[in-house]
Amino acid sequence: MKDKLLKFLTNYSLIIGGVFMILISLIVLRNGYLDKKITERNKTVLIKVIDCSDSGNNNYFLKFEFKGKTFVKRTKGLYCNEISGKNETELLSNEDNDRFIFLDEYKTDNDFFFGSILGLFGLFVIYKGNKKKN
């Protein structure tokens, strides 16, 4: 049984890894698409800033309140510095008001570029895995 598992992993590990890369790239592309739709919709909402803090390793989180609900958004240090000292700021939101982005966040993110690169690399890894298997 152990030999079969080892043989399976040896033969298909690159293919499985490539499939995971493609799945992750699809998630990144979907997030980029959702941000694009929010930007095109251009619905701004005024949020109450509770806190914007650094949790280490360059991870910044904006904690804010909108319509009585508290949200936490992962963000960049640039945006935390921008809203530092403010009680309120404007964000773009979707129809359901459950996804928020900064006014220029879509322009500064490269979700489509990095998602495409990761997907193409995943296809290359699958190709190499198929070539190795045969």
TORNU-121399 format. One record per residue: x, y, z negated of N, C-alpha, C in turn; residue in three letters. Coordinates in steps of 0.05 Angstrom, whole numbers, padded with zeros to 5 digits, always signed. Example, Ala and Ser with C-alpha at 12.3 -4.5 7.8 and 13.67 -1.06 7.14 Angstrom:
// residues 2
+00264-00114-00156+00246-00090-00156+00264-00066-00156ALA;+00257-00045-00142+00273-00021-00143+00258+00001-00157SER;
//
This chain:
// residues 134
+00016-00024+00000+00000+00000+00000+00017+00025+00000MET;+00039+00025-00016+00057+00047-00018+00070+00052+00009LYS;+00078+00031+00023+00091+00033+00049+00072+00045+00070ASP;+00046+00038+00069+00027+00049+00088+00023+00079+00083LYS;+00021+00086+00058+00018+00115+00051+00043+00131+00061LEU;+00066+00120+00055+00091+00133+00064+00093+00135+00094LEU;+00085+00114+00108+00085+00115+00137+00065+00135+00148LYS;+00041+00136+00135+00021+00155+00144+00031+00184+00140PHE;+00042+00189+00117+00053+00216+00112+00075+00223+00131LEU;+00092+00204+00136+00115+00209+00155+00104+00215+00183THR;+00084+00201+00191+00073+00205+00218+00056+00229+00221ASN;+00041+00236+00201+00020+00257+00204+00024+00282+00187TYR;+00046+00284+00172+00049+00307+00154+00050+00333+00169SER;+00064+00334+00191+00065+00359+00206+00038+00367+00217LEU;+00023+00347+00227-00003+00352+00238-00022+00363+00216ILE;-00021+00350+00192-00038+00359+00170-00030+00387+00161ILE;-00004+00392+00160+00006+00419+00152-00003+00440+00172GLY;-00002+00433+00198-00011+00451+00219-00041+00457+00217GLY;-00056+00437+00211-00085+00441+00207-00091+00460+00184VAL;-00077+00456+00162-00080+00474+00139-00072+00503+00147PHE;-00051+00506+00162-00043+00533+00171-00065+00546+00188MET;-00077+00530+00205-00098+00541+00222-00122+00548+00205ILE;-00129+00532+00185-00152+00539+00168-00147+00564+00152LEU;-00123+00568+00142-00116+00592+00128-00116+00616+00147ILE;-00107+00612+00171-00107+00634+00190-00136+00642+00197SER;-00154+00623+00198-00182+00629+00204-00194+00646+00181LEU;-00186+00639+00156-00196+00655+00133-00186+00684+00135ILE;-00160+00687+00142-00148+00713+00144-00162+00729+00166VAL;-00166+00716+00189-00180+00729+00212-00208+00737+00204LEU;-00222+00720+00189-00250+00726+00181-00250+00751+00163ARG;-00231+00752+00144-00229+00775+00126-00224+00800+00142ASN;-00206+00799+00162-00201+00821+00179-00226+00830+00195GLY;-00241+00811+00204-00266+00816+00219-00286+00830+00201TYR;-00289+00820+00176-00308+00833+00157-00299+00861+00151LEU;-00273+00866+00147-00264+00893+00142-00269+00911+00166ASP;-00266+00900+00190-00271+00916+00214-00300+00924+00216LYS;-00318+00905+00209-00347+00912+00210-00354+00933+00189LYS;-00342+00931+00166-00347+00951+00145-00337+00979+00154ILE;-00314+00979+00167-00302+01005+00176-00320+01016+00199THR;-00329+00999+00217-00346+01009+00239-00373+01019+00228GLU;-00383+01006+00207-00409+01014+00195-00406+01042+00181ARG;-00383+01047+00169-00376+01073+00158-00395+01082+00136ASN;-00405+01063+00119-00422+01070+00097-00405+01074+00072LYS;-00403+01099+00064-00387+01105+00040-00404+01105+00015THR;-00393+01095-00006-00406+01094-00032-00388+01107-00053VAL;-00399+01120-00072-00384+01132-00094-00383+01112-00117LEU;-00359+01105-00125-00355+01085-00147-00343+01099-00171ILE;-00348+01088-00194-00336+01098-00219-00311+01081-00225LYS;-00288+01094-00226-00263+01080-00231-00261+01074-00261VAL;-00257+01048-00267-00253+01040-00295-00223+01038-00301ILE;-00209+01024-00283-00180+01020-00288-00167+01011-00262ASP;-00143+01019-00258-00127+01009-00236-00099+01002-00247CYS;-00094+00976-00250-00070+00968-00264-00053+00949-00248SER;-00028+00948-00256-00008+00930-00244-00007+00905-00261ASP;-00012+00882-00250-00011+00857-00266+00016+00842-00261SER;+00035+00855-00250+00061+00843-00245+00063+00832-00216GLY;+00087+00828-00207+00092+00818-00180+00078+00834-00158ASN;+00077+00860-00163+00065+00878-00143+00035+00873-00138ASN;+00021+00861-00157-00007+00856-00155-00022+00878-00170ASN;-00037+00894-00156-00053+00915-00168-00082+00908-00166TYR;-00097+00914-00187-00126+00908-00187-00141+00933-00196PHE;-00161+00940-00179-00178+00963-00185-00204+00952-00197LEU;-00209+00961-00221-00234+00953-00235-00252+00977-00234LYS;-00276+00973-00223-00294+00996-00219-00323+00987-00223PHE;-00340+01007-00226-00369+01002-00231-00384+01015-00208GLU;-00404+01000-00198-00422+01010-00177-00450+00999-00182PHE;-00469+01017-00185-00497+01010-00190-00500+00992-00214LYS;-00485+00998-00235-00487+00982-00260-00472+00956-00260GLY;-00460+00949-00238-00444+00924-00237-00415+00930-00238LYS;-00399+00913-00250-00370+00916-00251-00357+00898-00230THR;-00339+00910-00215-00325+00895-00194-00295+00898-00199PHE;-00280+00878-00189-00251+00879-00190-00241+00873-00162VAL;-00224+00891-00152-00214+00889-00125-00184+00889-00125LYS;-00172+00869-00112-00143+00868-00109-00135+00890-00089ARG;-00115+00905-00095-00107+00927-00078-00077+00931-00077THR;-00069+00952-00064-00041+00959-00063-00035+00982-00082LYS;-00009+00983-00090-00001+01005-00109-00006+01032-00098GLY;-00005+01035-00071-00010+01061-00058-00038+01071-00065LEU;-00058+01054-00065-00085+01062-00071-00088+01068-00101TYR;-00075+01052-00118-00076+01058-00147-00064+01085-00153CYS;-00042+01091-00140-00030+01118-00144-00048+01140-00134ASN;-00062+01134-00112-00080+01154-00100-00103+01161-00118GLU;-00114+01141-00132-00138+01146-00148-00131+01150-00178ILE;-00105+01150-00184-00096+01154-00212-00106+01181-00222SER;-00119+01180-00245-00129+01204-00258-00157+01212-00249GLY;-00168+01198-00229-00195+01204-00219-00215+01186-00234LYS;-00239+01198-00238-00260+01182-00250-00278+01169-00229ASN;-00279+01181-00206-00295+01171-00184-00279+01173-00158GLU;-00286+01155-00139-00274+01156-00112-00294+01143-00093THR;-00289+01148-00067-00306+01136-00047-00293+01112-00035GLU;-00309+01091-00030-00300+01067-00017-00320+01061+00005LEU;-00312+01045+00025-00331+01035+00045-00343+01009+00035LEU;-00368+01004+00042-00382+00980+00032-00398+00968+00055SER;-00404+00942+00051-00421+00929+00070-00450+00933+00063ASN;-00469+00921+00078-00497+00925+00072-00505+00915+00045GLU;-00494+00893+00036-00502+00881+00010-00488+00894-00014ASP;-00470+00912-00008-00454+00925-00029-00440+00905-00047ASN;-00429+00884-00035-00413+00864-00050-00385+00862-00040ASP;-00378+00878-00020-00350+00878-00009-00343+00907-00005ARG;-00320+00915-00016-00312+00943-00015-00283+00945-00004PHE;-00278+00966+00012-00251+00971+00022-00246+01001+00020ILE;-00221+01009+00018-00215+01038+00019-00219+01049+00047PHE;-00222+01075+00048-00229+01088+00073-00210+01082+00096LEU;-00184+01079+00091-00165+01074+00112-00152+01046+00109ASP;-00164+01029+00093-00152+01002+00088-00151+00985+00113GLU;-00171+00986+00130-00171+00969+00154-00148+00977+00172TYR;-00142+01003+00174-00121+01013+00192-00094+01004+00182LYS;-00090+01002+00155-00064+00995+00145-00059+00965+00141THR;-00081+00949+00141-00078+00920+00139-00073+00908+00167ASP;-00059+00886+00167-00053+00873+00192-00064+00845+00193ASN;-00089+00841+00184-00101+00815+00182-00102+00801+00209ASP;-00110+00815+00230-00112+00803+00256-00084+00794+00266PHE;-00064+00810+00262-00037+00803+00272-00026+00779+00257PHE;-00027+00780+00230-00015+00758+00214-00032+00733+00216PHE;-00058+00736+00218-00075+00712+00222-00070+00699+00248GLY;-00066+00714+00269-00060+00703+00296-00033+00690+00296SER;-00013+00702+00284+00014+00691+00283+00013+00664+00268ILE;+00000+00664+00245-00002+00639+00229-00016+00617+00245LEU;-00038+00624+00259-00053+00605+00275-00036+00593+00297GLY;-00021+00611+00311-00004+00601+00333+00019+00584+00322LEU;+00030+00591+00299+00050+00574+00286+00039+00547+00278PHE;+00014+00547+00268+00001+00522+00261-00003+00504+00286GLY;-00010+00516+00308-00013+00501+00333+00014+00489+00342LEU;+00035+00505+00339+00062+00496+00345+00070+00472+00327PHE;+00064+00474+00302+00071+00452+00283+00055+00427+00290VAL;+00030+00430+00297+00014+00407+00306+00026+00394+00331ILE;+00034+00411+00350+00046+00402+00375+00072+00386+00368TYR;+00088+00397+00351+00113+00383+00344+00107+00357+00329LYS;+00086+00357+00312+00079+00333+00298+00069+00311+00317GLY;+00054+00319+00337+00045+00300+00357+00068+00289+00373ASN;+00087+00306+00380+00110+00298+00395+00127+00279+00379LYS;+00130+00284+00353+00146+00267+00336+00133+00240+00332LYS;+00107+00240+00330+00091+00215+00325+00094+00197+00349LYS;+00094+00208+00373+00095+00191+00397+00122+00182+00404ASN;
//
